[in-house]
């Protein structure tokens, strides 16, 4: 009997291990937006420290209040116990000139092989990711070069790449965080079946509007969802239409189209108020590829006409050549009492879950619905 119980216990433990995908370590601690920078205390005024502040701590111009990209906390260590504590954090930068005599420099050399050190000495490499090195769900990066000035220059020259590497890790974390509490699979399936596109929907969002409009001989669809909470109102809208000749997708065209749609559909409590782009604030559009589709991601600030309201928005614009359909998906928020960076990264994460059925046919869908 005892041997049978032991066997069952071993099977249970093995199943639990498999469910954890093989990583049984503790979760790294700290918030998503916090970065611990391991650096010798004598180098906090160095060129490298300034470059890290400008890169990872630089202001995000497209979010109200211009928050930093990440909240930086610089730490030195003198003992192994202090080092072990620093290694527990979720996001870690280990920065030091390669050949210094500081504890951080010695730690860097211990982490790098002789061959990699030669590449650093030759100026061929300076940044080395160590994902999940010590704890689960951890991002860490070694930044090193022969000298302080050389390292600072490398960091500045690779600013966008370095930031993007950590932001991509943040997206993965938010994806787990957002949908861990529940997901509206039936609603997602209905979007896929009825409209040939879908996005992963968090458990407590509610559909608000779903309509087809024809104006001046042009037909389009418009759908909205909301997640209203006290002092934190969030909304999503989707617009799509069939077109054989899409307009040139530039930032100006995207924002002008957004403004036209929001003037009609995203309105305030007053008759004369509606959401529009805050053109007095920076806004930017970049391109990326998701599910084989070219996506225009626009980040910026919206404002309410005839009212003292504003907030961040994230917009995806996509043209699906297979079905000749042009899409816009947008998340936005009004939350004056809350930090907005975390919500913008949540919005960017959720938009990255969109998918378009390039085999979808509207007439076929209607025929199925009638039957």
ZINOR-V759288 format. One record per residue. N is the residue number from 1. OMEGA is omega as a letter, one per 30 degrees, with the letter a starting at -180 (999 if undefined). NEAR is the number of other C-alpha atoms within 8 Angstrom. D_FIRST is the distance of its C-alpha to the first C-alpha in Angstrom with 2 decimals. Layout:
n = (N | N)
omega = (OMEGA | OMEGA)
near = (NEAR | NEAR)
d_first = (D_FIRST | D_FIRST)
//
This chain:
n = (1 | 2 | 3 | 4 | 5 | 6 | 7 | 8 | 9 | 10 | 11 | 12 | 13 | 14 | 15 | 16 | 17 | 18 | 19 | 20 | 21 | 22 | 23 | 24 | 25 | 26 | 27 | 28 | 29 | 30 | 31 | 32 | 33 | 34 | 35 | 36 | 37 | 38 | 39 | 40 | 41 | 42 | 43 | 44 | 45 | 46 | 47 | 48 | 49 | 50 | 51 | 52 | 53 | 54 | 55 | 56 | 57 | 58 | 59 | 60 | 61 | 62 | 63 | 64 | 65 | 66 | 67 | 68 | 69 | 70 | 71 | 72 | 73 | 74 | 75 | 76 | 77 | 78 | 79 | 80 | 81 | 82 | 83 | 84 | 85 | 86 | 87 | 88 | 89 | 90 | 91 | 92 | 93 | 94 | 95 | 96 | 97 | 98 | 99 | 100 | 101 | 102 | 103 | 104 | 105 | 106 | 107 | 108 | 109 | 110 | 111 | 112 | 113 | 114 | 115 | 116 | 117 | 118 | 119 | 120 | 121 | 122 | 123 | 124 | 125 | 126 | 127 | 128 | 129 | 130 | 131 | 132 | 133 | 134 | 135 | 136 | 137 | 138 | 139 | 140 | 141 | 142 | 143 | 144 | 145 | 146 | 147 | 148 | 149 | 150 | 151 | 152 | 153 | 154 | 155 | 156 | 157 | 158 | 159 | 160 | 161 | 162 | 163 | 164 | 165 | 166 | 167 | 168 | 169 | 170 | 171 | 172 | 173 | 174 | 175 | 176 | 177 | 178 | 179 | 180 | 181 | 182 | 183 | 184 | 185 | 186 | 187 | 188 | 189 | 190 | 191 | 192 | 193 | 194 | 195 | 196 | 197 | 198 | 199 | 200 | 201 | 202 | 203 | 204 | 205 | 206 | 207 | 208 | 209 | 210 | 211 | 212 | 213 | 214 | 215 | 216 | 217 | 218 | 219 | 220 | 221 | 222 | 223 | 224 | 225 | 226 | 227 | 228 | 229 | 230 | 231 | 232 | 233 | 234 | 235 | 236 | 237 | 238 | 239 | 240 | 241 | 242 | 243 | 244 | 245 | 246 | 247 | 248 | 249 | 250 | 251 | 252 | 253 | 254 | 255 | 256 | 257 | 258 | 259 | 260 | 261 | 262 | 263 | 264 | 265 | 266 | 267 | 268 | 269 | 270 | 271 | 272 | 273 | 274 | 275 | 276 | 277 | 278 | 279 | 280 | 281 | 282 | 283 | 284 | 285 | 286 | 287 | 288 | 289 | 290 | 291 | 292 | 293 | 294 | 295 | 296 | 297 | 298 | 299 | 300 | 301 | 302 | 303 | 304 | 305 | 306 | 307 | 308 | 309 | 310 | 311 | 312 | 313 | 314 | 315 | 316 | 317 | 318 | 319 | 320 | 321 | 322 | 323 | 324 | 325 | 326 | 327 | 328 | 329 | 330 | 331 | 332 | 333 | 334 | 335 | 336 | 337 | 338 | 339 | 340 | 341 | 342 | 343 | 344 | 345 | 346 | 347 | 348 | 349 | 350 | 351 | 352 | 353 | 354 | 355 | 356 | 357 | 358 | 359 | 360 | 361 | 362 | 363 | 364 | 365 | 366 | 367 | 368 | 369 | 370 | 371)
omega = (l | a | l | l | l | l | l | l | l | l | l | l | l | l | l | l | l | l | l | l | l | l | a | a | l | l | l | a | a | a | a | a | a | l | l | l | l | a | l | a | l | a | a | l | a | l | l | l | l | l | l | l | a | a | a | l | a | a | l | a | a | l | l | a | l | l | l | l | l | l | a | l | a | a | l | l | l | a | l | l | l | l | a | l | l | a | a | a | a | a | a | l | l | a | l | l | a | a | l | a | a | l | a | l | l | l | l | a | l | a | a | l | l | a | l | l | l | l | l | l | a | l | a | a | l | a | a | l | l | a | l | a | a | a | a | l | a | l | l | a | l | l | a | l | a | a | l | a | l | l | l | l | l | a | a | a | a | a | a | a | a | l | a | a | l | l | l | l | l | l | l | l | a | l | l | a | a | a | l | a | l | a | a | a | a | l | l | l | a | l | a | a | a | a | l | l | l | l | l | a | l | a | a | l | a | l | a | a | l | a | l | a | l | l | l | l | a | l | l | l | l | a | l | l | l | l | a | l | l | l | a | a | l | l | l | l | l | l | l | l | l | l | l | a | a | l | l | a | l | l | a | a | a | a | l | l | l | a | l | a | a | l | a | a | a | a | l | a | l | a | a | a | l | a | l | a | l | a | l | l | l | l | a | l | l | l | l | a | l | a | l | a | l | a | l | a | a | l | l | a | l | l | l | l | l | l | a | a | l | l | a | l | l | a | l | l | a | l | l | a | a | a | a | a | l | a | l | l | a | l | l | a | l | a | a | a | a | l | a | a | a | l | l | l | l | l | a | l | a | l | l | l | a | l | l | l | a | l | a | l | a | a | l | l | l | l | l | a | l | a | 999)
near = (4 | 5 | 6 | 7 | 8 | 8 | 8 | 8 | 8 | 8 | 8 | 8 | 8 | 8 | 8 | 8 | 11 | 8 | 7 | 8 | 6 | 7 | 7 | 7 | 6 | 6 | 8 | 11 | 7 | 8 | 6 | 8 | 8 | 12 | 12 | 13 | 12 | 14 | 13 | 13 | 7 | 5 | 8 | 9 | 7 | 8 | 9 | 13 | 11 | 10 | 12 | 11 | 10 | 8 | 11 | 11 | 12 | 10 | 8 | 9 | 10 | 13 | 13 | 11 | 4 | 9 | 10 | 10 | 10 | 10 | 9 | 11 | 8 | 9 | 10 | 9 | 11 | 7 | 6 | 7 | 6 | 9 | 10 | 8 | 8 | 9 | 8 | 10 | 12 | 16 | 12 | 13 | 12 | 13 | 14 | 15 | 12 | 13 | 7 | 8 | 6 | 7 | 9 | 14 | 14 | 10 | 8 | 14 | 10 | 7 | 6 | 8 | 8 | 6 | 6 | 8 | 11 | 8 | 10 | 14 | 9 | 7 | 9 | 7 | 8 | 12 | 8 | 7 | 8 | 9 | 9 | 10 | 9 | 7 | 12 | 12 | 10 | 14 | 14 | 14 | 12 | 13 | 12 | 13 | 15 | 12 | 9 | 12 | 8 | 9 | 15 | 14 | 9 | 9 | 13 | 9 | 6 | 8 | 9 | 6 | 7 | 9 | 10 | 8 | 8 | 9 | 8 | 8 | 9 | 10 | 12 | 9 | 10 | 11 | 11 | 8 | 8 | 9 | 10 | 7 | 7 | 7 | 10 | 10 | 8 | 6 | 8 | 12 | 9 | 9 | 11 | 12 | 9 | 8 | 9 | 12 | 11 | 11 | 10 | 11 | 11 | 10 | 9 | 5 | 9 | 7 | 9 | 8 | 8 | 9 | 7 | 8 | 8 | 8 | 6 | 4 | 5 | 6 | 10 | 11 | 12 | 13 | 12 | 12 | 12 | 12 | 10 | 8 | 7 | 5 | 8 | 11 | 12 | 12 | 12 | 11 | 11 | 12 | 11 | 11 | 10 | 10 | 8 | 6 | 4 | 8 | 5 | 5 | 8 | 6 | 9 | 6 | 10 | 10 | 9 | 8 | 8 | 9 | 11 | 8 | 9 | 12 | 11 | 8 | 6 | 9 | 12 | 10 | 5 | 6 | 6 | 7 | 12 | 12 | 14 | 12 | 10 | 9 | 6 | 4 | 9 | 9 | 11 | 9 | 9 | 7 | 8 | 8 | 8 | 8 | 5 | 5 | 9 | 10 | 12 | 13 | 12 | 12 | 12 | 15 | 16 | 12 | 12 | 13 | 10 | 6 | 6 | 7 | 7 | 10 | 14 | 16 | 13 | 14 | 12 | 13 | 12 | 11 | 12 | 12 | 6 | 6 | 10 | 10 | 12 | 13 | 13 | 11 | 12 | 12 | 12 | 12 | 11 | 12 | 10 | 7 | 5 | 6 | 6 | 10 | 8 | 8 | 8 | 11 | 11 | 12 | 11 | 10 | 12 | 12 | 11 | 7 | 8 | 10 | 8 | 9 | 8 | 8 | 6 | 9 | 8 | 8 | 6 | 7 | 11 | 8 | 8 | 7 | 6 | 5 | 4)
d_first = (0.00 | 3.80 | 5.43 | 5.07 | 6.31 | 8.66 | 9.85 | 10.64 | 12.35 | 14.31 | 15.41 | 16.55 | 18.42 | 19.99 | 21.16 | 22.69 | 24.44 | 25.85 | 27.07 | 28.94 | 30.66 | 29.60 | 31.50 | 29.23 | 32.09 | 33.68 | 36.47 | 39.93 | 41.76 | 45.23 | 47.01 | 47.79 | 51.49 | 51.34 | 51.93 | 51.60 | 54.22 | 53.65 | 57.19 | 59.02 | 60.81 | 64.12 | 63.95 | 63.56 | 67.23 | 67.04 | 67.88 | 64.23 | 63.20 | 65.95 | 64.89 | 61.29 | 62.62 | 64.91 | 62.24 | 58.95 | 60.70 | 63.59 | 64.50 | 63.35 | 66.70 | 65.42 | 63.52 | 65.43 | 65.63 | 65.18 | 61.80 | 60.80 | 58.63 | 56.06 | 56.01 | 56.39 | 55.29 | 56.52 | 54.58 | 55.15 | 52.71 | 53.41 | 49.99 | 46.71 | 45.12 | 47.73 | 47.17 | 43.43 | 44.21 | 46.65 | 44.21 | 41.96 | 44.53 | 44.42 | 47.85 | 49.31 | 52.58 | 53.14 | 56.89 | 59.05 | 61.72 | 60.10 | 62.05 | 62.34 | 61.12 | 59.17 | 55.46 | 55.02 | 56.94 | 54.88 | 51.70 | 53.16 | 53.97 | 50.44 | 49.08 | 51.59 | 51.88 | 55.18 | 56.02 | 55.57 | 57.67 | 60.47 | 60.38 | 60.71 | 63.60 | 65.32 | 65.02 | 62.94 | 59.87 | 59.17 | 56.18 | 52.59 | 49.70 | 46.29 | 44.15 | 40.71 | 41.51 | 39.69 | 38.03 | 37.03 | 39.86 | 42.46 | 45.99 | 47.88 | 51.13 | 53.02 | 56.77 | 58.87 | 62.22 | 64.60 | 66.48 | 66.29 | 69.04 | 67.54 | 64.15 | 65.80 | 67.77 | 64.72 | 62.88 | 65.90 | 66.47 | 62.87 | 62.59 | 61.58 | 59.00 | 57.35 | 57.22 | 55.96 | 53.05 | 51.71 | 52.67 | 50.67 | 47.59 | 48.42 | 48.58 | 45.05 | 43.80 | 45.76 | 44.50 | 40.92 | 42.08 | 44.31 | 42.02 | 38.71 | 39.60 | 40.40 | 42.72 | 44.97 | 43.95 | 45.86 | 49.02 | 48.66 | 48.28 | 51.40 | 53.39 | 52.36 | 53.22 | 56.40 | 57.88 | 56.30 | 55.06 | 52.29 | 51.08 | 47.72 | 48.22 | 46.55 | 45.00 | 47.86 | 50.93 | 53.02 | 55.43 | 58.93 | 61.41 | 61.32 | 64.73 | 66.94 | 70.49 | 73.64 | 76.47 | 79.60 | 78.19 | 75.01 | 71.60 | 68.53 | 65.20 | 64.16 | 60.77 | 59.73 | 56.63 | 56.55 | 54.24 | 56.49 | 55.27 | 57.38 | 59.39 | 57.48 | 58.67 | 57.32 | 58.41 | 58.09 | 60.58 | 60.78 | 64.01 | 64.46 | 67.20 | 68.14 | 70.84 | 72.22 | 74.02 | 72.00 | 73.97 | 73.81 | 70.70 | 72.06 | 71.10 | 74.31 | 73.71 | 70.09 | 71.09 | 74.09 | 71.98 | 69.38 | 72.24 | 73.64 | 70.33 | 69.50 | 72.99 | 72.26 | 68.57 | 67.45 | 69.89 | 70.20 | 71.04 | 74.78 | 76.57 | 77.88 | 74.66 | 72.24 | 70.03 | 71.69 | 71.22 | 72.37 | 74.68 | 75.72 | 72.24 | 70.82 | 68.90 | 67.62 | 66.42 | 64.36 | 63.04 | 59.54 | 57.63 | 54.64 | 53.22 | 56.28 | 58.66 | 61.31 | 60.84 | 63.45 | 61.79 | 64.24 | 63.58 | 65.98 | 67.01 | 68.10 | 70.59 | 71.67 | 75.35 | 77.31 | 74.41 | 72.92 | 69.52 | 67.86 | 64.52 | 62.79 | 62.22 | 60.44 | 61.74 | 60.70 | 63.38 | 62.45 | 64.43 | 62.51 | 64.85 | 62.93 | 63.56 | 66.62 | 65.15 | 65.71 | 63.07 | 63.01 | 59.89 | 60.31 | 58.40 | 60.37 | 59.98 | 61.99 | 60.35 | 62.97 | 60.66 | 57.87 | 57.54 | 58.08 | 56.82 | 53.16 | 54.09 | 56.28 | 53.44 | 51.23 | 54.01 | 54.41 | 50.69 | 50.66 | 53.77 | 52.13 | 49.67 | 52.55 | 52.67 | 55.44 | 55.14 | 57.96 | 57.78 | 58.30 | 61.31 | 62.56 | 64.20 | 61.08 | 59.02 | 61.59 | 61.62 | 57.85 | 58.16 | 60.92 | 58.91)
//
